[in-house]
Amino acid sequence: MKKRLIIASIIGFVSLILGLIITGIGYFSGGIDQLSQVVKPAYIEKSYEQLDTVFVNGFAHTLQFTESADDKYHVRYYDFEDSNFWPLQVIENKGNLTIESYFTDTKINGIMQYGAEIIANNNPTYQTLTIEVPKNKTLKKLSGSIGPNITIENIHIEELDLYGSPQILNSTIDKGKLVLDGYMPYIENSTLKNLTIAADHNYIALNDVQLENVTIEEFSELIAINISLTGSNTFTSSGPGMNPRLTLSLSEASQKEAFVNLEVPINKKRLAYANGLELSDEEIEEYFAESDYLQEQLNEIGIFPTSIYKDQKVTSDSDKQTLTVGKTDSKHSLTVKATNANILLGEEEYAK
């Protein structure tokens, strides 16, 4: 009797598994399309005569700023009002727009409902909020915490106070601060003025960008191609991480009119520490003499002129390298000071 019960249990279990497999096959062969009809967000479009500021808080969607086709400001998005996955609050008050996404108390009204929400929330169309700004009008301020999925295109922003990693295309920023969040921002065909970028040891790429009184702090890798310089600009990196890298080329006008001052302090103890070695001053030289790996990294540190700068002489000693190029009395300058950096000057290859 006991043996028959065990056999029956095994048969029942196998039947259950086979049933689930068959159900899964049916689900994936058409069930997804059916589930996508279970949960559909509401499409919302709002238009305004004027928007002065946009504040974003805890935003988990994709945010796009783009140019309006008419003389009004438009906000377009999909909203899951009763969803378990980051519904939106979009509130406008006297020209100030606040956008927030927030957690809700989890409500599971059956596995079909929950599965449908997962599918709907993975639809990129439903995850995008677009703000359109009329041509020749400005947005006075963009602030808040956004994350990596933000694009600013063909927009003039007077002030930026942002935590995130935006893609900025064909746009102008007049002043402010940008704190990178660990992703890779890309800026192209844009003008940045009076802006501090706290890179926090992250990657950043600039292509065909005009910099005016811009500071970029603590970059890990900075690719700056065809850069135009106005005013006083500064790139720095001095943190304890691995060797920072800078690839830099200037526009033709800045090659003729600007002054560039490059300095790479060489800190062997910091280089050893970045490789997991805590060495005393007495141990430093011995370890570097014996380690081919450390010596190879040490050889990568420095300033390497290429292209039109290939004949420029780098001043080098045991603890730093320096190079200055351009007009020393120019009002337009770039100062770079990056510890243990690899600086490639003159490279014109586009990189994203």
N, C-alpha and C positions, 0 to 999 in steps of 0.2 A: 504493500500500500504506500509506504513511504517512498519507495523507488518510483512508483507511478506518479506521485505528487511532484517529485523532483523533475521527472521527464516533462510533465505537463507545464511546470513553471518555466522550464527552458524553452519549450515550444511557444509558450505565451510571450516570453521575452523576445524571442527571435521574430515572432509575428509583429510585435510592437515596433521593433527596429525597422523591419521591412515596410511597415505602414508609414513610419516617419520618412523613410527614404522615398517612397512613392509620392507621399504628400509634398516632399521637398522638390521632387522633379516637376510635379504639377505646378507648384508655386513659382519656380524659376522659369517655367515655360510660358507663363502668362499671368501668374499671380502678382508679379511686380507691377504690371500695368494696371491691374485691378486695384492694388493697394494705393497706387499713386492717385486714384480717384477718391479715396476715402478721406484724405486730408488735403485740402487746398487752401492756401492762404489768401487773404483778401488783398487785392491790388489797390494801393492807395496813391493818389497823386494830389499834391497841394501846390498852389501857386501864390506867390507873394509879390507885392509891389516893391518891397525892400527887405533885404536881410543884411544885418550889420555884422552879427557874430554867429559862429557855430561852436557849440561846446559838445564834445563827445565823451561819454563816460562808459568804460567797460564794454566797448563795442566789439562784438564777436563776428560781425558780418564783413562783407566787402564794401568799402566806401569809395565812391567816385565823385570827384568834382570835375565838371566839364562846362563848356560854354553853352549858354542858352541860345536857342534859335530865334527868340523874340526879346522883348524888353522886360520880361518878368523873370523872377527867381522861381525855380521849380524844384520840388522834392518828390521823388518817386521811389516806392519800395513795396515789398510784400510783407504782410504781417500775419503771424500766427498768434492770434489773441489768446487762445487758451492752450497753447502748446507747452510741452515740457522742455522745449529747447529754445531758450533765449528769445522770448518775444521782445518787441521793441516798444519804446515810448518816444514819440516825436512830438515835442511841444514847442510852439512859437509864441513869444510874448514880446510885443513892441519891437520887432525886428531882431530879436535874439532867439536863435534856434537851439534847443537842447535835444540831443539824441542819446538814448540809453538803451542798452540791452541788459536783461536781468534774469536771475534764476527765479523760477516759480516753485511752489510746492508740487512735488511730483504727483501726477494724477494718471494712473494707468487704468484706462477703461477698456480692458481687453487687449489681447496680444495683437489683434488686427489693427487697432487704433495706434498702438505704440509702434508697430512695424511701419505703418503708413507715415507716421511722423518722422521716423528715421530716414525713409526714402525721400520725403519732401524736403527735409532739412539738408540733404546732400545734393539738392538741385541748385546749381550756381545761380540760376536766374532768381530764385527765391531768396538768395543770400546776399543780394546786392542792393544797396541804397545809393541813389544818384541825386546829387545836388547840382543844379544848373544855375550858373551866374551869367547875367547878360554881358555881352561884349562891351568893352569900355567902362564897365563898372567894377568896383573893387569889393572885396570882402574885408571888413575892418579887422576881424580877428578870427583865427581858427585855433582852438585850444582843446586840451583834454588828453585822454589816453586811448589810442586807437588800435595799435598792433600792426601787423605787417601788411594787411590787405587794404591799402589806401593808395589811390591815384589822384594826383592833382594835375590837371591838364588845361592849358589855355586860361589860367586864372591868375588874377592879381590879388595878393593877400597882403594887407598892410602890416599885420603882426601875426607871428606864429609862435605858439607856446604848446609844444606837442611832445608827447611820449609815443614813439612809434618808429616805423621805418618806411616812409612814403616813397612812392615813385613820383617825381616831380618833372613834368614835361612842358616845355614852352610856356613857363609861368614865371611870375615875379614875386619875390618875398622881400618886403621892405625892411623888416627887423624881426628880432625875436630869438627864440631858443628851440632847438630840436635835440631831444635826447633819444638816442637809438635804443631799441629794445632787443637786440640780439639777432635781428634779421638783416637783410642786405638792401639798403636803399639805393636807388639809382636816380640821378638827376641829369637831365639833358636839355640843351637849348633853352636854358633858363638864366635868370638873374637873381643872385642872392646878395642882399645888402644887410649890413649891421646884424649879422646872424652868428650865433654861437652854436656849433654842432658838437654835442658831447657824444663821441663815438663809442665810449666805454669798451674799447678794445675790440671793435667790430669792423667789418668790411664796409667800405663806401665807394661808390663810383660816380665820377663827374665827367660828363662829356659835352664839349661846347658850352661851357658855363662861364658867365661873368661873375667874378667875386669882387665885392666892394666892402671892405672892412669886415671880413669874415674870419672867424676863428674855428678851426677844427681841432678838437682835443682828444688825445688818447686813441688814435686810430690803430687798428691792427694791420689792415691793408687798405691803402688809399690809392685809387687809380684816378688820376686827374689829367684828362686829355684835352688839348686845345683850350686851355684856360686863359681868360682875359682878366687882368688885374687892374683894379681901381682902388685907390686908398691904401691902407695898411692891412695886410692879411697875414695870418699866422697858422701854421700847422705844427702840432706838438704831439709827442708820444714818449712817455717816460715810465710807464708802468712796469711791473715785474714779469710780464709774460714773455712769450717768445719774440724773436726779432720782428719788429714792424717793417712793413714794406711800403714804399712810395714809388709810384710810376708817374712821372710829371712831364708834361709838355705844355708850352705856352702858345697862344695865338701869335700870328705874325706881328701884330701891333705891340703886344706885350714883350715880345722878343727884343723889339727896338727901344721901347720906352720904359719898361719896368726894371726894377732892381730885385734880384733874388739872392738871398743869403741862406746857405745850407750849412747845417752843423750836425754832425753825428758823434755824440759822446760815446766812448767805448768803455763798457763796464763788464769786465770779465767775471766778477763775482755774480752779477745779476744774470749773465748768460749761463753760468754754471747752475745757479739756482733754478733757472727755467728748465734745466735738464735734470732736476731732482737732486742736485748736489749742494750741500751747505758747506762751503770751504772757508777756512781761515785765510787771512792775507798771506800767510806763509805757505799754504798749500796750493794757492792759485796757480802760480807759474809752473810748479811741478806737474799738476794735473793737465794743464794745457800742453805742456811739452810731451806728455806721454799719451794723450788721447787724440787720435786722428779725427774722431768725430767732432770733438770740441774745436779742434784746429780748423776743420772744414767749415764749421759754423762761423768761426771768427773771421775766416777769409771772405765770407759772404757779407760781412758788415762793412759799410762804407758808402761812398758816393761814386757812382759810375756814370760819367758823362757819355752820351751817345749823340748821333746825328750832328746837328750844327754845333754841339758843345764838345765833340769828341776830342778836340785839341786843348780844351781847358785843363789847367793844372789844378789838381786837388792837393791842398795842404794837409799833410798827414804826420801825426806823431803817435806815441804809444797810447794815448788816452782819448783822441778825437781826430776827426777829419772835417775839413771845412772847404767850402767853395763859394765864391761870389761871382755873379755874372750880371751884366746889364749896366745901366746908368746909375752910378752911386748917388747922384743928386736927385733922382727921380722921386716924384710924389706918390708913385704907385709901386708897391713892393710886396714881396712875399718872404717871410722869415720862417724857416723850418728848423726845428730842433727836435731830434728824435733819437733817443738812446738805443744803441745797438741796431740801428736801422740799416736796411738796404735801400738806397735811393738810386733809381734809374732816371737820369735827367735827359730829356730830349726825345724819349720814346714817343712815337706818334701813332702807334697802333691802337685802334679802338678796342676797348674791352668793356664788357657789361657784366 
